[in-house]
Amino acid sequence: MVGDSSVVVVMAPIQILNNNGPGVNAYSSGYIKFQTTGGHIIEGNAGPGVLAGPDGHVLIQSDSPTVIRNNAGGLKFEAGSTGEVDGQNTIENNGSIGVRVESSAVRFYSALVGSTITGHGVAGVDVSRGGELTFIGPHQITGNGSLTNGAGVNIERSSLSLQNGTTVSNNIGSGIVGDANSGIILGPSASVTHNTSTGIRLRHKSLVGLTAPVTIQGNGGANIACDSTSLAYGQLGGITGVQCEQ
């Protein structure tokens, strides 16, 4: 645990295993930076693999994959926290949610090989309570969800941006569900494909904006579906199966 404006920098590969609570916890302006040429393993913890909040700050940056798996939650940011996740990382099989962002701001980025979020029973990603989540680069949100209210990404009263090759694919349920005044942006080379239900579903005054080229296809329901209060806008040319006002 790192709090009270303390700073911890991890310079060598580390394994954080089988703790009774979170594997890592940054709170009260505490800052944890994982930076190394080797990957870390955070596994088997009874709480989230990485927990930031309230007002905690986390940077994960390594040249080899960091693996966060088989915890009771993968990454959780809450109550005014921030996070940056750089490079190739694997977030898998952490119970119901892989990455949860509540009232916090988090960015995933990579120029070459991105992170993979997979194997979670409700959603790979959940953003709520004014959270802001950005993916920049070839990240994959895949193989998450369930037949009951499952999705690759759930967003409520929050914002999501997918840029530069991020994919939401092959999830059980919708690819992305935006609810309650949420905003979704898909930038060039982002894609939402081959999810078992609707590709992007919008409810209760939510929006999706597209900047071409964007790929939204092969989903089990409509590729984009809106209720009567929601809207799709931007460059929708060539996207079929759109059930929205434009």
N, C-alpha and C positions, 0 to 999 in steps of 0.2 A: 504494500500500500504506500502511495506517495501523495502527501497532502501538504497543506499550509505553505504553499508557494515553493516547495522543494522541487529539485530537478534530479532525475536519474537518467543516465545515458548508458545503454547496454551496447558494448562495442564488440563482444564475442558471441558466437552462437550459444543459445541458452535453451534449456528445456524446463517448462513450468507444468508440473504434472500432479493430478490427483489431490488437489487441495479441497478442503471442505466448503469453501466459498469461491469467489472469483479467482481466476489465475493471476490477474493483474488488476489493480484498482488505482486510478488517479482521481483525486478529488480536491476541492478547496484550493484551486489554482495550482495543484500539483501537476508536474509535467514529466512524462515518460517518453523517451526516445529510443527506439530499437534501430540501431544502425550498424550494419556489419556486412562483410562479404559472404557470410554463410547464413543459412536460414535458421529460424527458431521453430520450436515445437511447443505449442500450448494445448494440452490435451487432458481429458478426463477430469476436469474440475467440476465441482458441484454447483458453481455459479457460472456466469459468463466467462469465456476465455479472457476477454479484455473488457473491463468496465471503466467508463469515464463518467464521473458525475457524483454530485453536482460540481459544475465548474472545473472539470478535469480536462486535461489536454494530452493527446497521444499521437505520436508519429511512429509509423512502422515503415522501415525502409531497409531493404537488403537486396543484394545481387542474386541470391538464391532464394527459393520459395520459403516463406514463413507458412507453417501449417497450423491452423486453428481448428481442432476437430474433437468431436465426442465430448463437448462440454454442455452444460445446461444454458445454452445460448452462446453465440459466437462472439460478435462485437456488439457492445451496447453503449450508446452515448446518450446521456440524459441531463436535463436541467442546466442548460447553458454551457455544455462542453463542446470541444472541438476535436476533430481528428483528421489526419492525413494518412493515407495508405498508398504506398508507392510500390510499383513493380509487380512481380509475380507472387501471388499469395493464394493459398488454398483454404477456404472456409467451408467445412463440410460436416454434415451429420451432427449438428449441434442442437438437436431437439426441434422445437417448433419454428424458431426464427434464426436466420444466419446473421443478419446485420440489422440492428434496431437503432433508429435515430429519433429521439424525442426532444423537442425544444433545443436542438443542437445543430451544428453545422459540420458536415463531414465531406471530404473529397477523396475519391479514388483516382489515381492517375498513373499512366504508364505510356511510354513511347513505343515499346516493342511487345512484350508479353504481359498481359494483364492478370488480374485476380479472377478466380473462379469461386462462385458461391453456389453450393449444390447440396442436395440431400436433406432439406429441412421440411418438416411435416406440415407447416401452415404456409409460410412464405420464405423465400430467400432473403427478402428485404422488406422491412416495415418502417415507414416514416410517418410521424404523427406529431401533433401539438406544435405546429409551426416549425418543424424540422426542415432542414435544407440539405439535400444529398446530391452530389455531382459525381458522375463517372466520366472520365476522359481517357480514351484509349480502348484497347481490345479486351475489355473485361467481359466475363460470361456469367449470367444468372440463369442457371439451367438445372433441370431435374429436381425442382422443389414443388411443394404444394400437395394437395390431397383432393379427393373427390368432393369433400365438404368444405366450401369456402376457401379453397386453395388458390394460390397465385404465385407467380414469380416475384411480383412487387406489389405491396399494398401501400397506398398513400392516403392520409387523412389530414385535412387542414395544413397541408405542407407542400413542398416543391421538390421536383425531381428533374435532373437534366442528364441526358445520355448523349455523349459526343464521341466522334472519332473512333467508331468501330465497336462500341459497346453493344452486346447482344442479350436479348431476353428470349430464351427459346426452350422448347421441350419441357415446359412446366405443366403440372397437373392443375387444371383450372385456367383462369385468365393469365395472360402474360403480365399486364399491369392493370390494377384497379385504382382509379383516382376518385376520391369521395370528399364531400364537404369543403368546397372552395379550394381544391387543390389545383396546382399548375404543373404541367408536364411539358418538357421541351425535348424533342428529338432532333439532334443536329446531324450533319452529314455523316453517312456511313453507319449510323445506328440502325438496329433492326429488332423487330419483334416478330418471331416466326415459330410456327409449329407448336404452339401451346394448345392444350386440349380443348379449351373454351375460347372465349373472345380474346382477341389480341390486346386491345386497349379498351377498357370499360370506364365510362365517366358518369358520375352521379353528383347531384346536388351542387350545381354551379361550379363544376370543374372544367378545366380547359386542357387541350393538347395542341401544341404548335409544332409544325414540321418544317424543317429546312432541308431541301433535297440535296443529294440523293439519300432517301430513307427507304428501307425495306420493311413492309408490314404485310405478311402473306402466310398462307398455309395454316392459319389458325382454325380451331374446331368450330368456332362460331363466326360472327362478323369480325372483320379485321379491326374496325373501330366502331364502337357503339356508344351513343350518348342518351341520357334521359332528356326530357324536354327543357331542362334548365342548363344543360352543358353544351360545349361548343368545341369543334375541331377547326383549326385555321392554319394558314400557311400554304405550303406547296404540296397539295394532295394529289397532284396529277399522277396517274398511273396506279394509284392504290385503289383496289376494288373492295367491295364489301364494306363500305362506309355507311353507317346508319346514324348520321348526325346532321344537324344544321351546319352550314358552312358560311 
